Amino acid sequence: QGQLVESGGGLVQPGGSLRLSCVASGFAPGIYAMTWYRQALGKEREQVATITSAGGIALYADSVKGRFTISRDSTQKFLYLQMNNLEREDTAVYYCHRRKDGVDYWGQGTQVTVAS
């Protein structure tokens, strides 16, 4: 049974940086597309950044382009989200996601709060 666990969230001032991590376990070896989502209080979950399975292409929501960078390690076990120049509007719970054989896997989320 696959499992995703996020870490790295916290409280940061506007303009600051955080690096989120997601570790995958229990999956068969392979290259998967993986995505970071976020959900702010009272809002729907939104897609933030995706790294594709083929070619490892990074795709970003317009709201984070130029500020966030998604990456993964060569083992495909770790997924990262480097977040720079954070804004108050980035405050949310951040989740990593992987889809395998038609099943969606989600982590428990990590809270990011951007405030003075």
C-alpha positions as a printed NumPy array, in Angstrom:
array([[  0.   ,   0.   ,   0.   ],
       [  1.569,   3.249,  -1.112],
       [  2.014,   6.096,   1.308],
       [  3.022,   9.725,   0.943],
       [  4.274,  11.832,   3.831],
       [  4.888,  15.578,   3.57 ],
       [  7.1  ,  17.726,   5.765],
       [  8.733,  21.115,   5.818],
       [  5.818,  23.431,   6.414],
       [  5.829,  26.2  ,   8.966],
       [  5.435,  29.895,   9.644],
       [  7.377,  32.269,   7.438],
       [  7.306,  35.999,   6.813],
       [  6.265,  37.414,   3.46 ],
       [  9.206,  37.248,   1.076],
       [ 10.653,  34.249,   2.867],
       [ 11.335,  30.729,   1.648],
       [ 10.412,  27.19 ,   2.578],
       [ 11.234,  23.807,   1.121],
       [  8.598,  21.119,   1.315],
       [  9.432,  17.452,   1.042],
       [  7.31 ,  14.418,   0.282],
       [  8.554,  10.889,   0.731],
       [  6.875,   8.004,  -1.038],
       [  6.942,   4.464,   0.294],
       [  5.256,   1.189,  -0.541],
       [  5.071,   1.792,  -4.287],
       [  6.436,  -0.478,  -6.944],
       [  9.551,   0.914,  -8.604],
       [  8.804,   3.223, -11.48 ],
       [  8.551,   6.783, -12.675],
       [  5.358,   8.539, -11.718],
       [  3.962,  11.955, -12.335],
       [  3.65 ,  13.734,  -9.044],
       [  1.875,  16.906,  -8.055],
       [  1.786,  19.402,  -5.224],
       [ -1.66 ,  20.709,  -4.359],
       [ -2.714,  23.205,  -1.757],
       [ -5.916,  24.064,   0.013],
       [ -6.479,  27.326,   1.787],
       [ -9.103,  27.681,   4.484],
       [-12.529,  27.922,   2.901],
       [-11.237,  27.341,  -0.615],
       [-11.068,  24.411,  -2.976],
       [ -7.919,  22.382,  -3.365],
       [ -5.824,  23.702,  -6.233],
       [ -2.983,  22.269,  -8.265],
       [  0.29 ,  24.076,  -7.633],
       [  3.015,  22.2  ,  -9.496],
       [  3.431,  18.924, -11.371],
       [  6.443,  16.989, -12.503],
       [  5.626,  14.636, -15.344],
       [  6.566,  10.985, -15.511],
       [  7.993,  11.259, -19.006],
       [ 10.855,  13.675, -19.201],
       [ 10.345,  15.104, -15.738],
       [  8.804,  18.281, -17.11 ],
       [  7.74 ,  20.807, -14.49 ],
       [  4.385,  22.551, -14.801],
       [  3.188,  25.367, -12.567],
       [  0.068,  27.27 , -11.701],
       [  0.295,  30.864, -12.882],
       [  0.142,  32.087,  -9.311],
       [  3.449,  30.422,  -8.389],
       [  5.441,  30.597, -11.628],
       [  8.868,  32.063, -11.088],
       [  8.643,  31.567,  -7.311],
       [  8.181,  27.822,  -6.792],
       [ 10.291,  24.955,  -8.103],
       [  9.225,  21.321,  -8.099],
       [ 11.836,  18.597,  -8.236],
       [ 12.441,  14.965,  -7.31 ],
       [ 15.434,  12.838,  -6.623],
       [ 16.802,  10.125,  -8.879],
       [ 15.266,   7.34 ,  -6.782],
       [ 11.76 ,   8.736,  -7.405],
       [ 11.207,   8.419,  -3.692],
       [ 11.463,  12.093,  -2.724],
       [  9.517,  15.01 ,  -4.119],
       [ 10.336,  18.612,  -3.261],
       [  8.774,  22.02 ,  -3.574],
       [ 11.117,  24.98 ,  -3.155],
       [  9.014,  28.034,  -2.412],
       [ 10.632,  31.457,  -2.629],
       [  9.3  ,  34.961,  -2.247],
       [  6.294,  33.65 ,  -0.372],
       [  3.14 ,  35.716,  -0.227],
       [  0.293,  35.736,   2.268],
       [ -1.878,  34.18 ,  -0.417],
       [  0.352,  31.09 ,  -0.341],
       [ -0.95 ,  30.219,   3.112],
       [ -2.528,  26.782,   2.848],
       [ -2.142,  23.118,   3.626],
       [  0.109,  21.602,   0.981],
       [ -0.363,  18.027,  -0.202],
       [  1.616,  15.786,  -2.489],
       [ -0.222,  13.464,  -4.826],
       [  0.536,  10.45 ,  -6.941],
       [ -1.843,   8.481,  -9.135],
       [ -1.131,   4.83 ,  -9.824],
       [ -3.35 ,   2.272, -11.541],
       [ -6.318,   4.595, -11.253],
       [ -5.882,   5.131,  -7.533],
       [ -5.147,   8.557,  -6.058],
       [ -2.679,   8.702,  -3.206],
       [ -2.478,  11.742,  -0.932],
       [ -0.299,  12.673,   1.964],
       [ -1.663,  14.081,   5.191],
       [ -0.577,  17.604,   4.272],
       [  1.772,  20.15 ,   5.759],
       [  0.677,  23.615,   6.844],
       [  2.359,  26.664,   5.354],
       [  1.53 ,  29.995,   6.95 ],
       [  2.871,  33.242,   5.531],
       [  2.42 ,  36.087,   7.988],
       [  4.323,  38.964,   9.553]])
